[in-house]
Amino acid sequence: MNRKPPETKDCEICSKEIFAYGSVRRRKTKKFCSVACRGINQTRVGVVIKKCKVCSKDFKVSGSQKTKGMGIYCSIKCMAVSYRTPTYKPDKNLSIRKSWAYTKWRKSIYERDDYTCQICHKRGVRIQADHIKPFAWYPELRFELSNGRTLCVDCHRMTPTYGGRNYQV
């Protein structure tokens, strides 16, 4: 098997001779003899000063971090803090829906309606407790048995209030 000899070039920083093998030679991408020389080139090309997204400290960014929109944290610590901090506020209604009182209300609706859909009268299918007047709009009626009914999933999806649809009073 005959191999082609490596292509030789000079490092763009220190002029040391470097060898390019295989795919590197075909792409002609080998420009530096070491990571240190590549780093010197990046700082030589230009350094940009940015503000940390978490602590607002100024820090230096060079190379691909300044061009690809990266470099928004000054350290790994700030990046970790950013990932641990929730960017959303939890829904207050969700905590109510997971409460014991809501579970009791839902079970009472099922028992009152004998686990039967109140629209199509199917029994033995997946059922859901539906608020006739929307849960979010009428907080005083959330646990009223008169404001609830048992519906199968298909019938529940057909209601005007399903999934936060615009409800007309």
C-alpha positions in Angstrom: 0.0 0.0 0.0 1.4 3.3 -1.0 0.7 6.3 1.2 1.2 9.8 0.2 3.7 11.7 2.2 2.2 14.3 4.6 1.8 17.8 3.4 4.1 20.3 5.3 3.1 23.8 6.2 4.4 26.4 8.6 2.5 27.4 11.7 0.9 30.9 11.2 2.0 32.0 14.6 5.5 30.5 15.4 6.5 29.3 11.9 7.2 25.8 13.2 6.8 23.1 10.5 3.6 21.1 10.8 2.4 18.0 9.0 -1.1 17.6 7.6 -2.4 14.0 7.1 -5.5 12.5 5.5 -8.7 14.5 5.6 -7.0 17.5 7.2 -4.7 17.7 4.1 -7.6 17.4 1.7 -9.5 20.2 3.5 -6.3 22.3 4.0 -7.4 23.3 7.5 -4.3 22.7 9.5 -2.9 26.1 10.3 -1.4 25.9 13.8 1.1 23.6 15.4 -0.6 23.5 18.8 -3.7 24.6 20.7 -1.6 27.4 22.3 -0.8 28.9 18.9 -4.5 28.6 17.9 -5.4 30.4 21.1 -2.9 33.2 20.4 -4.4 33.6 16.9 -7.9 33.9 18.4 -6.9 36.6 20.8 -4.9 38.3 18.0 -7.9 38.4 15.7 -9.9 40.3 18.3 -11.3 40.1 21.7 -14.8 41.4 22.5 -15.9 42.4 26.0 -19.4 41.1 27.0 -21.5 41.3 30.2 -22.4 38.0 32.0 -26.1 37.2 31.8 -26.2 36.2 35.5 -23.8 38.4 37.5 -23.3 41.3 35.0 -19.5 41.1 35.2 -17.5 42.1 32.1 -15.5 39.3 30.6 -13.5 38.7 27.4 -14.7 36.6 24.5 -12.7 35.6 21.4 -12.9 33.3 18.5 -16.1 31.4 17.7 -17.8 32.6 20.9 -18.1 36.1 19.7 -19.4 35.2 16.2 -21.8 32.3 17.0 -23.8 34.1 19.7 -22.2 32.1 22.5 -20.2 33.5 25.4 -23.1 34.7 27.6 -21.7 33.5 30.9 -18.5 34.5 32.5 -17.9 31.1 34.2 -19.2 27.6 34.6 -20.7 28.6 37.9 -22.8 31.4 36.4 -24.0 29.0 33.7 -25.0 26.4 36.3 -26.9 29.1 38.3 -28.7 30.1 35.1 -29.8 26.5 34.4 -31.1 26.0 37.9 -33.1 29.2 38.0 -36.6 28.6 36.6 -37.5 31.0 33.8 -41.2 30.5 34.3 -43.6 31.1 37.1 -45.5 28.0 38.1 -49.3 28.1 37.4 -51.3 28.7 40.6 -54.2 26.8 39.1 -52.0 23.7 38.6 -51.3 23.4 42.3 -55.0 23.6 43.0 -55.7 20.9 40.5 -53.3 18.6 42.3 -54.8 19.3 45.7 -56.7 17.0 47.9 -59.9 19.1 47.7 -59.9 19.0 43.9 -59.4 15.2 44.0 -62.3 14.8 46.4 -64.5 17.1 44.1 -63.6 15.1 41.0 -64.4 11.7 42.7 -67.7 13.1 44.0 -68.7 14.1 40.5 -67.8 10.6 39.1 -69.9 8.9 41.9 -72.8 11.3 41.5 -72.9 10.6 37.7 -72.3 6.9 38.2 -69.1 7.0 36.1 -71.1 7.6 33.0 -70.6 10.4 30.3 -73.5 12.9 30.7 -73.6 13.7 26.9 -73.3 10.3 25.1 -74.1 8.1 28.1 -71.2 5.8 27.5 -69.9 3.8 30.4 -66.6 2.0 30.7 -64.6 4.5 28.7 -62.0 7.1 29.9 -63.8 9.8 31.8 -62.9 13.3 32.9 -64.5 15.8 35.3 -65.6 18.9 33.4 -66.3 22.3 34.9 -69.4 23.7 33.2 -68.3 27.3 34.0 -64.5 27.5 33.5 -62.2 26.7 36.4 -59.9 29.7 35.8 -62.8 32.2 35.4 -65.0 31.2 38.3 -62.7 30.4 41.3 -65.7 30.5 43.6 -67.3 27.6 41.7 -64.3 25.4 41.5 -65.4 22.9 44.1 -69.2 23.2 43.6 -70.8 19.9 42.6 -73.4 21.8 40.6 -70.6 23.2 38.4 -69.3 19.7 37.4 -70.2 16.9 35.2 -68.6 13.6 34.1 -67.7 13.4 30.4 -65.8 10.9 28.2 -62.7 12.3 26.6 -64.3 12.7 23.1 -67.3 14.6 24.5 -65.1 16.7 26.8 -63.0 17.8 23.8 -66.1 19.0 22.0 -67.1 21.4 24.9 -66.6 25.2 24.3 -64.3 25.5 27.3 -62.0 22.6 26.7 -58.2 23.4 26.7 -58.7 27.1 27.5 -60.8 27.9 24.4 -62.3 31.4 24.3 -65.4 31.1 26.4 -68.4 33.3 25.7 -70.6 34.0 28.7 
